[in-house]
Amino acid sequence: METGLFIACAALTAACALIAVYFMKAFREKTYDRAAILKTAAGLCFLMIGVLFAAGMSGDKHFAWLVTAGLAFGVLGDLLLAIRFIRPAQHDRFFVSGALSFAVGHWLYIYAMLTKYSVSFPVILTVGIVGLAAAATYVKCKKADAGRLMVFGSVYMAMVVAMGAVSISAATVSVGAATLLFAVGGVMFPVSDSILSAYSFGPDKRFGLNIGVHATYYLAQAGIAWSLAFV
């Protein structure tokens, strides 16, 4: 790929990091309208990275556009999750809507990986079981109680862990920069969502947890978006 494309995507990554700082500041100050705009803008940076790499590559464009579509559903999920703070009376509705949008994105990631890379199903099964056990243990230790959303949340977490397991398997079987970067994203997503569950439904509301949610989330999207540079 052209050097200019890498520079543009690096600039977008830096822009996302800067916007994320202001987003967290707005969230801490409880200016939720501004926080929602900034959070969406940060997500759009990663979406643009995906678009630029997909459009500029000479390789597997079908795979690249599937991944980019996953990034787009992530942006929508970001916005919906942010709106739950603007409309607290509809918190659960927007939480579920945002999670469903992310679920579509994860399904696209899984489908893209399975159609392009060789994977080991024993590795997927092993990583999946370990990942689910780790997530469940963490959420239980944080005394999170999602109430009527527990079943939905469990199914969603299973999909997130499955995406991570597929990405790790691909990185061990089809070793390369693309699969390794995607695996970074695959690992960071369930970590981020586990912290999000504890923060949203547990008694611990320290702001540091919210920073952890978004730091790991942005690492996840960065890894996935940048993996397209090496496909």
N, C-alpha and C positions, 0 to 999 in steps of 0.2 A: 504494500500500500504506500501511497505517497506520504512524504514527511509532513506535508501541510495538514493532512487528515489527522495524523497522530497529535500534532500540535493543537489543532482545534478541539480534539476530544480531551486532551490534557487540560486545556483551558476550561472546558465544560465541567470537568471533574473538580477543578479548583473552584469554579463558580458554585457548584453544588455544595462543596464544603463550607464556603463563605455564607451562602444562603441558609444552610442548616444551622449555623451559629446564630444568625439573626432569628431564625424560626424558634430555636430553643429559648432565646431571650424573650421573644414575644409570648411564648407559651408560659414561661415562668411569671411573666407580668400579667397573665390571664387576659391578654388582648387576643382572644381566640379568632376573631375575624382575620386579623393580620397574620396570625400564626397559620391559618388554613391556606392563605394565599402563598405565603413563603414556603410552606411544606409542599404544596403543589408545584411551585416553581422549581424547587430542588429536584423533585421527581422528574420534571420535564427535561432537566439537564441530562439525566441518565437515559431518558427516552431518546433524546437527540443523539447521544453517543451511539445508541443502537441503530438509529436510522442512518447516521453517517457511515458507520462501518458496513451495514447491510447494503447500502447503495453503492459504496465504493469498492466492495470486494469483487474478486473475480472467481471465487470459489462457490461453495454451496449456499446460494441465496435463499433457497427454500428454508433451510435450517435457520439462517440468519433472520429472516422475516418472522418465523415462528417465535424465536426468542424475543425479537423486538415487540411483537404483539403481546408477549408476556410482560414486558416492561411497561407497555401501555396500560394493561390492566392493573399493574402496580400503582401507576399514577392515579388512576381512578379510585383504587382502594385507599390510597393516601388521603385523597380529598374526602371521601365518605367517612373515614375514621376521624378526620379533623372536624367534620361537621357535628359529630356527636357532642363535642364540647360547646359548640354554638347553640345547639338545641338539646340540652340535657334531658328534657322530658322524653325525647325520642332516642336516648342513648343506645338502647339495645338494638333498635331498628337499624341505625346507621352503623353500629358495630358489626352486625350480621351482614349488612350490605357490603361493607368494606371487606370483610373476610371472604365473602363469596367472590368478590372481584379478584382478590388475591388468589383464591382457589383456582379460578379459571387460568390465571397467569401461571400457577404452579403446574397445572395440567398441561399447558402448552410447553413449559420447560421440560416436563417429563417426556411428552410425546416427541419433542424435538431431539432430545438426547437419545431416546430409544431407536429413533429412525436413522440416526447418523453414526452412533458409536457402538462398539461392542461392549457388552456389560456381562457381569457375572451375577446370576440370580442368587447364588448362595451368599455372595457379598452383600447384595441388596437386602436379603432377608436378615442377615446378621446385624448389619448396620441399622436397619430399620427397628429391630427389636431393642437393640442397645439405645438407640436414639429416643424411642418412645419411653423406655424405662427411665432414662435420664430426665427427660422433660417432665414426666409424671412425678418423679421424685422431687424435682426442684419446685414444681407448682404446689405439691403437697407440703413441703417444708415451709413455703411462703404462706401457707394457710389460705390459699385462694379458693373462693367458692363462686363459681359462675352461675349457680342456681339453675334456672330453667335452660340456660345456654350450655350446660355441661356436656350434653350429648353432642350438640352441634360443634362445640369447641374441640371435643375429643376427635371427632371425625376430621375436622379441619387440620388439627395437629398431625394426625396420621398422614394426611396428604403432604403436609410440609416436610415431615420426616422422610416420607417416601421420595420426594424430590431430592432431598439431601442424599439419601442412600443411593439413588440412581446416579447422581453426579459423582459421588465418591467411587462407585463401582466403575464408571466410565474412566475416571482418572487413574485407576489401578490397572485397567485392562488396555485402554487406549491412551497411553501416557503422552502428554504434550502440554504446551503452554495453555492452549484453549481449554482442555479438560481440567487442568489444575486450577485455573482461574474460576471456572464454573463450579468446581468443587468447593472453593472458598465461599462462593455465594451459597452453595447448597448447605454448607455447615452453618453459616452465619444466620440463615433464615430461621431455622428452628430455635437457635439460641435467642434471637430477637423476639420471636413469638412467645417463647416461654417466659421471658422477662415481661413482655406485654401482658400476658395472662396474669402474672403475679401482681403487676402494677395496677391493672384494671379491676381485678376482682379480689385482691388481697388487702390486708390492713396496712401494709407498708406502702406509704405514698411519698417516700423520699424522692426528691427531684433527680437524684443520682440514678435511680432506676429508669426514669424516663430518658435520661441521657444514654444509658446502656441500651435501651430499646432501639433508639435511632442510630447510635454509632454502629451497632451490629447490622442494622437494617441497611444503612448506606454502604457498608462494606459488602453486604450481600449483593446489592444491585450493581455496585461498581465491579465486583468480580464477574458477574454474569454479563454485563454490558461490554466490558473490556475483553472478555473471552472471544468475542467476535473478531477482534483484531488479528487473531492467530488461527482462525478457521481456514 
